[in-house]
Amino acid sequence: MAKYDNPNDIQNLTKNTMNNLNQIMRLAALNLFRQVVKKTPVDTGRARGNWQVSVGKAVQGEVSQIKSDADLLEEVAQVITSGNVKKGFFLTNNLPYIQKLEYGGYPNPAKTGEKLIAGFSKQAPAGMVRISMAQIEKDLNEIIEDVISKRRGAIKQGKERLI
């Protein structure tokens, strides 16, 4: 059984555990949000460009100026890396048709020239958020192992104390 004689041991363990959890949450949110954005169908770019990332609460309203994918993904990375995990990260899209892109419900049969099939977008017939959530669940073990292995490496190099 481990013996903790020094109060700093428990404080260091707590600090290291919280740092690991924060890294895991940030990486998971970053990967999830990037996947959702990239999987969002593009016709005019309005749906993809209306994804908004925030900390603490969901953003209201729509984006009036469409950002490039690179600018949008950079904003996602900046907000997540500088955000507070305790408050939570939010990815919001307030366009009136975003739920139809995710769950279907467009007219079937589609009007001539529409990029639809059986009421769904041809580009994302299984949605964007649902399949990204399923993927991040699969990737989570890899994210956790990556964070832990980097910490083990730092400990071996003497850059960090285990406890």
C-alpha positions as CSV (number, residue, x, y, z in Angstrom):
1,M,0.0,0.0,0.0
2,A,1.3,3.4,-0.9
3,K,2.3,5.7,2.0
4,Y,1.9,9.4,1.6
5,D,3.9,11.2,4.3
6,N,4.2,14.5,2.6
7,P,1.1,16.7,1.9
8,N,2.8,17.8,-1.3
9,D,2.6,14.2,-2.6
10,I,-1.2,14.4,-2.6
11,Q,-1.2,17.9,-4.1
12,N,1.1,16.9,-6.9
13,L,-1.0,13.8,-7.6
14,T,-4.1,15.9,-7.8
15,K,-2.4,18.5,-10.0
16,N,-1.0,15.9,-12.4
17,T,-4.4,14.1,-12.6
18,M,-6.2,17.4,-13.3
19,N,-3.7,18.3,-15.9
20,N,-4.1,15.0,-17.6
21,L,-7.9,15.2,-17.6
22,N,-7.8,18.7,-19.0
23,Q,-5.5,17.6,-21.8
24,I,-7.7,14.7,-22.6
25,M,-10.9,16.8,-22.6
26,R,-9.3,19.5,-24.8
27,L,-7.9,16.9,-27.3
28,A,-11.3,15.1,-27.4
29,A,-13.2,18.3,-28.0
30,L,-10.8,19.5,-30.6
31,N,-10.9,16.3,-32.5
32,L,-14.7,16.1,-32.3
33,F,-15.3,19.7,-33.3
34,R,-12.9,19.4,-36.3
35,Q,-14.6,16.2,-37.5
36,V,-18.1,17.8,-37.3
37,V,-16.9,20.9,-39.2
38,K,-15.1,18.8,-41.9
39,K,-18.1,16.5,-42.3
40,T,-20.6,19.3,-42.7
41,P,-21.9,19.4,-46.4
42,V,-20.8,22.3,-48.5
43,D,-23.1,23.9,-51.1
44,T,-22.7,27.6,-50.5
45,G,-20.5,27.1,-47.4
46,R,-23.1,28.7,-45.1
47,A,-23.8,25.5,-43.0
48,R,-20.1,24.7,-42.5
49,G,-19.2,28.4,-41.8
50,N,-21.9,28.7,-39.1
51,W,-20.3,26.4,-36.6
52,Q,-19.4,28.5,-33.6
53,V,-17.2,27.4,-30.7
54,S,-17.5,28.8,-27.2
55,V,-16.8,28.1,-23.6
56,G,-19.4,28.2,-20.8
57,K,-22.5,28.5,-22.9
58,A,-23.8,28.0,-26.4
59,V,-23.6,31.0,-28.8
60,Q,-26.8,32.5,-30.1
61,G,-27.4,33.7,-33.6
62,E,-26.0,33.0,-37.0
63,V,-22.6,34.0,-38.5
64,S,-23.1,36.6,-41.2
65,Q,-19.6,36.3,-42.8
66,I,-18.6,32.8,-43.9
67,K,-15.1,31.9,-42.8
68,S,-12.7,29.7,-44.7
69,D,-12.3,26.2,-43.3
70,A,-8.7,27.0,-42.2
71,D,-9.9,30.1,-40.3
72,L,-12.8,28.3,-38.7
73,L,-10.6,25.4,-37.6
74,E,-8.0,27.8,-36.2
75,E,-10.7,29.6,-34.2
76,V,-11.9,26.2,-32.8
77,A,-8.3,25.4,-31.8
78,Q,-7.7,28.8,-30.2
79,V,-10.9,28.7,-28.1
80,I,-10.4,25.1,-26.9
81,T,-6.7,25.6,-26.0
82,S,-7.4,28.8,-24.2
83,G,-10.8,27.8,-22.7
84,N,-11.7,26.5,-19.3
85,V,-12.6,22.8,-19.4
86,K,-14.6,23.1,-16.2
87,K,-17.1,25.5,-17.9
88,G,-17.5,23.2,-20.9
89,F,-16.9,23.6,-24.6
90,F,-19.8,24.2,-27.0
91,L,-20.0,23.8,-30.8
92,T,-23.2,25.4,-32.0
93,N,-24.8,25.9,-35.4
94,N,-28.0,28.0,-35.3
95,L,-29.0,27.8,-39.0
96,P,-32.7,26.8,-39.3
97,Y,-31.8,23.8,-41.6
98,I,-28.9,22.4,-39.7
99,Q,-31.1,19.7,-38.1
100,K,-32.3,18.6,-41.5
101,L,-28.6,18.2,-42.6
102,E,-28.1,16.0,-39.5
103,Y,-31.3,14.0,-39.4
104,G,-32.8,14.4,-42.8
105,G,-36.3,15.6,-43.5
106,Y,-35.9,17.3,-46.8
107,P,-38.6,16.8,-49.4
108,N,-38.5,13.3,-50.9
109,P,-38.3,13.1,-53.9
110,A,-36.0,16.0,-54.2
111,K,-36.6,18.8,-56.6
112,T,-34.6,18.6,-59.8
113,G,-31.0,19.6,-59.2
114,E,-31.1,19.4,-55.4
115,K,-28.2,17.5,-53.8
116,L,-30.5,15.2,-51.8
117,I,-31.3,11.6,-51.7
118,A,-34.3,10.1,-49.8
119,G,-34.7,13.3,-47.8
120,F,-31.0,13.5,-46.8
121,S,-28.0,15.5,-48.0
122,K,-26.0,13.4,-50.5
123,Q,-22.8,14.7,-48.9
124,A,-23.7,13.7,-45.4
125,P,-26.6,11.1,-45.4
126,A,-25.6,9.9,-41.9
127,G,-25.3,13.4,-40.5
128,M,-22.1,15.1,-39.2
129,V,-22.5,15.2,-35.4
130,R,-23.7,11.6,-34.8
131,I,-21.0,10.0,-36.8
132,S,-18.3,12.3,-35.3
133,M,-19.5,11.4,-31.8
134,A,-19.3,7.7,-32.6
135,Q,-15.8,8.2,-34.0
136,I,-14.5,10.2,-31.0
137,E,-15.7,7.4,-28.7
138,K,-13.5,5.0,-30.6
139,D,-10.6,7.5,-30.6
140,L,-10.9,8.3,-26.9
141,N,-8.7,5.4,-25.7
142,E,-6.0,6.5,-28.1
143,I,-6.2,10.1,-26.9
144,I,-6.0,8.9,-23.2
145,E,-3.0,6.6,-24.0
146,D,-1.2,9.4,-25.8
147,V,-1.6,11.8,-22.9
148,I,-0.5,9.2,-20.4
149,S,2.5,8.0,-22.5
150,K,3.7,11.6,-22.9
151,R,3.5,12.1,-19.2
152,R,5.5,8.8,-18.6
153,G,8.1,10.1,-21.0
154,A,8.4,13.4,-19.1
155,I,8.8,11.5,-15.9
156,K,11.5,9.3,-17.3
157,Q,13.4,12.3,-18.5
158,G,13.1,13.9,-15.0
159,K,11.0,16.8,-16.2
160,E,8.0,15.9,-14.0
161,R,7.6,14.1,-10.7
162,L,5.2,11.1,-10.6
163,I,3.9,12.1,-7.2
